[in-house]
Amino acid sequence: MLAGALLLPAVPASATTATATTAAVASAPFSAFDIKVKAPKTAKPGGKVNYTIFATNKGPYYADYYFLGGEFPKDVDLRKVRYRTSVKGTECYLEGRALFCFLPKILEKGDSITMIFETRLKKSAKGTQKATLGIVSYDVDQGMENMSKEELDRLGVPEHGFAKTVKTKVVR
């Protein structure tokens, strides 16, 4: 045990600091986003609740692979969620309580995108309904644009989430 410890050279403290700084720079997203989410403050049971997501690419690069959406409240029927956007070819995927939509549009630095999710609360809804919505962007290399979200996750492609939480109080 002692002989093994003697074979490893000591690492100076400055080397570990440089490594930590390099790792922090390497993990910065290709595209950082500024997110704004709008939702009503109150709603009635069985009533409509519209969530609007505004996402602006703050750079430093363009974003070509991202998903808008997030986790919806427990008293929203996800099978009946409708969405509106100006981007043709939008595809949405349901994962548990989360609904994410892939938008096939490249967002240059400074460009924005808006998506509206139209939902309806269950008639038994009560309390405060909490939704966490935003954007998930992937740092994809050239040639990876057509891969599925599951394949990117399996390959370990870096993903970055930018989200906001909004609350709607159910009133009778």
C-alpha positions as CSV (number, residue, x, y, z in Angstrom):
1,M,0.0,0.0,0.0
2,L,2.8,2.4,0.9
3,A,4.8,1.6,-2.2
4,G,1.9,2.5,-4.4
5,A,1.6,5.9,-2.8
6,L,5.3,6.6,-3.4
7,L,4.9,5.9,-7.1
8,L,2.3,8.6,-7.7
9,P,3.9,12.1,-8.0
10,A,2.5,14.9,-5.9
11,V,0.3,17.4,-7.8
12,P,0.9,21.0,-7.0
13,A,-2.1,23.1,-5.8
14,S,-1.9,25.4,-8.8
15,A,-2.4,22.5,-11.2
16,T,-5.7,21.5,-9.6
17,T,-6.9,25.2,-9.7
18,A,-6.2,25.4,-13.4
19,T,-8.0,22.1,-14.0
20,A,-11.1,23.3,-12.2
21,T,-11.1,26.6,-14.2
22,T,-10.7,24.7,-17.5
23,A,-13.6,22.4,-16.6
24,A,-15.8,25.3,-15.8
25,V,-15.1,26.9,-19.1
26,A,-15.6,23.6,-21.0
27,S,-19.1,23.2,-19.5
28,A,-20.4,26.6,-20.5
29,P,-23.3,26.3,-22.9
30,F,-23.0,27.0,-26.6
31,S,-26.2,29.1,-26.3
32,A,-27.4,30.6,-23.0
33,F,-31.1,31.7,-22.9
34,D,-33.1,34.4,-21.1
35,I,-36.5,33.0,-20.2
36,K,-39.7,34.7,-19.4
37,V,-42.9,32.7,-18.5
38,K,-46.3,34.2,-18.2
39,A,-49.3,32.5,-16.5
40,P,-52.5,33.7,-14.8
41,K,-52.3,34.4,-11.1
42,T,-55.7,32.8,-10.5
43,A,-58.0,30.2,-12.3
44,K,-61.2,28.4,-11.5
45,P,-61.5,24.6,-11.3
46,G,-62.1,23.3,-14.9
47,G,-60.9,26.7,-16.3
48,K,-58.3,27.4,-18.9
49,V,-54.8,28.3,-18.1
50,N,-52.5,29.5,-20.8
51,Y,-48.7,29.4,-20.3
52,T,-46.5,31.6,-22.6
53,I,-42.8,31.0,-22.9
54,F,-40.5,33.7,-24.3
55,A,-36.9,32.5,-24.9
56,T,-34.1,34.8,-26.2
57,N,-30.8,33.3,-27.2
58,K,-28.1,35.4,-25.4
59,G,-25.3,33.5,-27.2
60,P,-22.4,33.2,-27.6
61,Y,-23.4,31.0,-30.5
62,Y,-26.6,30.1,-32.4
63,A,-28.9,27.4,-31.1
64,D,-30.0,24.7,-33.5
65,Y,-31.2,21.9,-31.2
66,Y,-33.5,22.8,-28.3
67,F,-36.8,21.9,-26.7
68,L,-39.4,24.2,-25.2
69,G,-41.8,23.1,-22.5
70,G,-41.4,21.7,-19.1
71,E,-43.3,20.2,-16.1
72,F,-47.0,21.1,-15.9
73,P,-49.1,21.2,-12.7
74,K,-50.6,18.0,-11.3
75,D,-54.2,19.0,-12.1
76,V,-53.6,19.6,-15.8
77,D,-54.6,16.8,-18.2
78,L,-51.4,16.5,-20.4
79,R,-53.2,14.6,-23.2
80,K,-55.4,17.7,-23.8
81,V,-52.6,20.3,-23.9
82,R,-52.6,22.4,-27.1
83,Y,-49.8,24.5,-28.3
84,R,-49.3,27.5,-30.6
85,T,-46.1,28.6,-32.3
86,S,-45.2,30.1,-35.7
87,V,-42.6,27.4,-36.4
88,K,-43.8,24.7,-38.8
89,G,-42.7,21.1,-38.2
90,T,-42.9,21.4,-34.4
91,E,-43.0,18.0,-32.6
92,C,-44.0,17.5,-29.0
93,Y,-43.1,14.6,-26.7
94,L,-44.7,13.6,-23.4
95,E,-42.4,12.3,-20.6
96,G,-44.3,11.7,-17.3
97,R,-45.6,15.2,-16.1
98,A,-43.4,17.0,-18.7
99,L,-44.2,18.0,-22.2
100,F,-41.3,19.1,-24.5
101,C,-41.6,20.4,-28.0
102,F,-38.7,20.4,-30.6
103,L,-38.8,23.4,-32.8
104,P,-36.8,23.0,-36.1
105,K,-35.6,26.6,-36.2
106,I,-32.1,28.0,-35.8
107,L,-32.0,30.8,-33.3
108,E,-29.1,33.2,-33.9
109,K,-27.7,35.2,-31.0
110,G,-30.3,37.8,-30.1
111,D,-33.2,35.9,-31.7
112,S,-36.3,35.0,-29.7
113,I,-39.0,32.4,-29.9
114,T,-42.4,32.3,-28.3
115,M,-44.6,29.3,-27.6
116,I,-48.1,29.2,-26.0
117,F,-49.4,26.1,-24.2
118,E,-53.2,26.1,-23.7
119,T,-54.3,23.9,-20.8
120,R,-57.4,23.2,-18.8
121,L,-57.5,22.4,-15.1
122,K,-59.4,19.4,-13.8
123,K,-62.7,20.2,-12.1
124,S,-61.3,18.7,-8.9
125,A,-58.3,21.1,-8.9
126,K,-57.6,23.0,-5.7
127,G,-54.7,24.8,-4.0
128,T,-51.8,26.3,-5.9
129,Q,-50.8,24.8,-9.3
130,K,-47.0,25.0,-10.0
131,A,-45.5,24.8,-13.4
132,T,-41.7,24.8,-14.3
133,L,-41.3,25.8,-17.9
134,G,-38.4,26.9,-20.1
135,I,-36.0,25.6,-22.6
136,V,-33.5,22.7,-22.8
137,S,-30.6,23.3,-25.3
138,Y,-28.1,20.7,-26.5
139,D,-24.5,21.4,-27.5
140,V,-24.6,19.3,-30.7
141,D,-21.8,19.0,-33.2
142,Q,-22.3,19.1,-36.9
143,G,-24.0,16.0,-38.2
144,M,-25.9,15.3,-34.9
145,E,-28.9,17.5,-35.7
146,N,-31.2,14.6,-36.6
147,M,-30.6,12.5,-33.5
148,S,-33.4,11.9,-31.0
149,K,-33.4,13.3,-27.5
150,E,-32.9,9.8,-26.1
151,E,-29.9,9.2,-28.3
152,L,-28.3,12.5,-27.3
153,D,-28.8,11.6,-23.7
154,R,-27.3,8.2,-24.2
155,L,-24.2,9.6,-25.9
156,G,-23.8,12.1,-23.1
157,V,-24.1,15.2,-25.2
158,P,-24.2,18.2,-22.8
159,E,-27.6,19.7,-22.2
160,H,-28.4,23.0,-20.5
161,G,-31.7,23.9,-18.9
162,F,-33.1,27.4,-18.5
163,A,-36.4,27.4,-16.6
164,K,-38.8,29.5,-14.5
165,T,-41.4,28.4,-12.1
166,V,-44.9,30.0,-12.2
167,K,-47.8,29.5,-9.8
168,T,-51.5,29.7,-10.4
169,K,-53.9,29.8,-7.4
170,V,-57.2,27.9,-7.8
171,V,-60.1,29.9,-6.6
172,R,-63.8,28.8,-6.2
